[in-house]
Amino acid sequence: QVRLVESGGGLVQGGASLRLSCVASGPATRVYHMGWFRQASGKEREFVGIVRANGVTRYADSVKDRFIISRDYDKNTLYLQMNDLKPEDTASYYCAADSRYGRIENYDSRTGYLEVWGQGTLVTVSS
């Protein structure tokens, strides 16, 4: 079974940068499509960005000019480089993986289902 562990969250000031990491362990991790999601207090979990198993990326409009997703297949690690952070980026950030791209691309917060979730890492951006 695939397991995901995030790290790298913390408290930063607006305009700063932060890089999150998500280490995947278990069988056949390379075939999974992986993504980053976030959930602010009192709000539904939302899509941030995803990377297909072949490396193609897609981002939410709110972050696409500031955040960069990358994937190191040798280290089985997914990264989220966050630049020019804003207070509205404050949230718990979750790494997820799914063998079906359509399911992770069209994430439905009502069901919340993806095959694998990490435990989350908190990012707080002060103004």
N, C-alpha and C positions, 0 to 999 in steps of 0.2 A: 504494500500500500504506500502511495506517495505521501510524504509529509513535507510541510512548508514551515519555515521558521524565519520571521522577519526580524530586522534589527535596524538601528540607525535613527530612530525618532528622537525628539528632544524639544527643548524650548529655544526658539531663535527670535531675533527681531525682524520686523518687516524689511524686505529687500535682501535678506540673507539667502544662502543656499544650504541645501541639506541633501544627503544621498541615503536613500533607503536600500537595504539589501534583503533578499529573500532566497534562502538556501533550500533547495529541493533535494530530498533523499527518497530512495525507493526505486522500484523497477521502472524502466522505460520512461524516465522523466523527459527525455528529448522529444517524445511524440506529443507531449501536452502543449496546448496553447495556454499562455499564462498572462495574467493581468494584475493591475493594481486597482483597488477600489478604496473608497474612503467613506467614513460615516461621521458626520458632525453630531454633536449632542442634540438630541431631539429631532433629528432628521433621518431620512431613509439612506441606506447605503447606496452610493452612486459610483458609476464607472469613471475611472480616471484615464486609463490607457491599457492597451493590450498588445501583446506580441505573439504572432502566430508561431507555430512550430518551425516554420521556415524563416523566421526572423522579421517578417513584415509587421510594421507597427501601425497603430491607430490611436488617436487621442480624443479626449473630450475637448470641446471647443474652449472651455474655461481654462485649460492648461496647456494647450498645444503649442503655444509660443514660449512657454516657460519650463515645461517638464520634458524630460527625455527618458524613455525606457530603453534599456539594453539588456542583453542576455548573453551570459558567458556559458557556453555549452560544456566546456571542459570543467568548469567549476560548479556546474549545475546551479548557477546563481542568476537571479533576476534582479535588476537594479532600477531604481527610480531616482534620477537626478532632478532635483527640484530647485529652480532658480527664481530669483525675484519673488520670494514668498510673500504672501499677503495674509492679513488676519483671517480672511475668509477661507484660507487653506487649512485652518486649524481643524483637525479631525483625527480619528484613529484610521490608520492606513492598513489595508489588508491585501495580502498577496493571495491569488487564487489560481487554480489550474483546472482545466477541463479538456477532455479528449475531443469534445465537439466544439468547433469554433463558433458555430451559430449560437450555442448556448452561452458562451462567455461574451460574445460580441453583443448579444441582445439580452444582457443580464436583466432579469426581472426581479426587482426588489420586493415584489409582493410574495414571491415564493422563496427568494433568497438562495435558490439552489445552484450550486456549482459542485463539481465532484470533490474538490479539495480546497480548504481554506487554511490560511495561517492564523495565528492567534492575534495578530494586529500589533501595530506600534504607534504610539501617540506622537503627533506633531502639533506643537503649539506655537503660533506665530503672534508675537506681541506687536502692537502698533507704536 
